[in-house]
Amino acid sequence: MITSTTFVDLCVKELELCKVREGETVAVLSQMDERLDYADAFLAAAHKLGATPFHVRLPEASTSLTGDAGAWTVGNTPLASNPAALDALKSADLVIDLMFLLFSREQLAIQAAGARMLLCVEPVDNLSRLFPTADQRRRVEVSEELLGRARSLRITNTAGTDVVYQLGTLPVMTEYGYTDQPGRWDHWPAGFLFTGAPDDGVDGTVVVDRGDIIITPFKKFVEDPVEITIEAGLIQDIRGGFDAELLRDYIAGFEDEKAYGISHIGWGCNEKARWSGLANDRRSIGMESRCFYGNTLFSTGPNVELGGTNDTECHIDIPMRNCSMFLDDEPVLIDGEFVIEDLRASRAPFAPPSVARA
């Protein structure tokens, strides 16, 4: 078990990566009684670095428009009705988000004010085991350059996926586990990147295969293939067995046409993360699954964090294994393996030579 003192030391290392320096202000945002030990650790770490820390603790939790509460209620936060708290956060140099502001207009307002932001909601041992590295940042940023220059992204797999994204309209977002630039958001831990297409810029078929992962909202490995037909950026059909039924019912429950939109697309670069991690530990919100090395991260729903117009509360992240990805017809991944030398980790995930990859 990691002691509180050790966690403070880990937070000091993280804040050093975020270039927290003497005289800066560090705001820690929490809700109700959630992650108060995290708040205490970050406040102590900021103080050790000579910064001025303060804690914004909201008396209510985020809820969806239907009244549901929890980590999956994206985009609807109590900050929307608390302008004094929002103004305090906008005044900080760094905001530590312990409640999950992602996809909210309030997060965008804090970033626009120049504050750098760090989301941190994963278990402490995951924060330690998946701690960011300089080489991970390098590979994410090399990926960013490649993805930023491309005008099309095609994805295939042996299960039948063949889908094309038209790129160039929306920016590329990177997540390498820390933030040291004004207005930039990141998530500790991380190690992936993504972009999106125009609202009508995705066409084809995505087949989520056995062993792929539906993180949001189910946190489960797919047991039988799910075939998703996409036309002009909207899901037209979801076919398959039990997992397809779950997805159909979940999306329909939002009663929102925008819930059928296609969101971001990208790939994972974190060689420390394991595809099998979710099988051993379901406490997290699935960052290890999102960033494991060589995955294709297919997502549906909101794209406001990329500057798009889809603000639905229905967000689904599906990391897929063994896909091939092509930028302007040039390969980046073939069957889940990077084929560009600059994207390969110096310490690739271990696989015994006698065991073939599935």
Secondary structure as GFF3:
##gff-version 3
##sequence-region A 1 358
A	DSSP	alpha_helix	4	17	.	.	.	ID=ss1
A	DSSP	beta_strand	25	31	.	.	.	ID=ss2
A	DSSP	alpha_helix	36	48	.	.	.	ID=ss3
A	DSSP	beta_strand	52	58	.	.	.	ID=ss4
A	DSSP	three_ten_helix	78	81	.	.	.	ID=ss5
A	DSSP	alpha_helix	83	90	.	.	.	ID=ss6
A	DSSP	beta_strand	94	97	.	.	.	ID=ss7
A	DSSP	alpha_helix	105	112	.	.	.	ID=ss8
A	DSSP	beta_strand	116	119	.	.	.	ID=ss9
A	DSSP	alpha_helix	124	129	.	.	.	ID=ss10
A	DSSP	alpha_helix	134	149	.	.	.	ID=ss11
A	DSSP	beta_strand	152	156	.	.	.	ID=ss12
A	DSSP	beta_strand	162	166	.	.	.	ID=ss13
A	DSSP	beta_strand	173	175	.	.	.	ID=ss14
A	DSSP	beta_strand	185	187	.	.	.	ID=ss15
A	DSSP	beta_strand	192	196	.	.	.	ID=ss16
A	DSSP	beta_strand	202	208	.	.	.	ID=ss17
A	DSSP	beta_strand	213	214	.	.	.	ID=ss18
A	DSSP	beta_strand	220	221	.	.	.	ID=ss19
A	DSSP	beta_strand	226	231	.	.	.	ID=ss20
A	DSSP	beta_strand	234	240	.	.	.	ID=ss21
A	DSSP	alpha_helix	242	252	.	.	.	ID=ss22
A	DSSP	three_ten_helix	257	260	.	.	.	ID=ss23
A	DSSP	beta_strand	262	268	.	.	.	ID=ss24
A	DSSP	alpha_helix	277	280	.	.	.	ID=ss25
A	DSSP	alpha_helix	287	291	.	.	.	ID=ss26
A	DSSP	beta_strand	296	300	.	.	.	ID=ss27
A	DSSP	three_ten_helix	304	306	.	.	.	ID=ss28
A	DSSP	beta_strand	316	320	.	.	.	ID=ss29
A	DSSP	beta_strand	324	327	.	.	.	ID=ss30
A	DSSP	beta_strand	330	334	.	.	.	ID=ss31
A	DSSP	beta_strand	337	338	.	.	.	ID=ss32
A	DSSP	three_ten_helix	341	343	.	.	.	ID=ss33
###
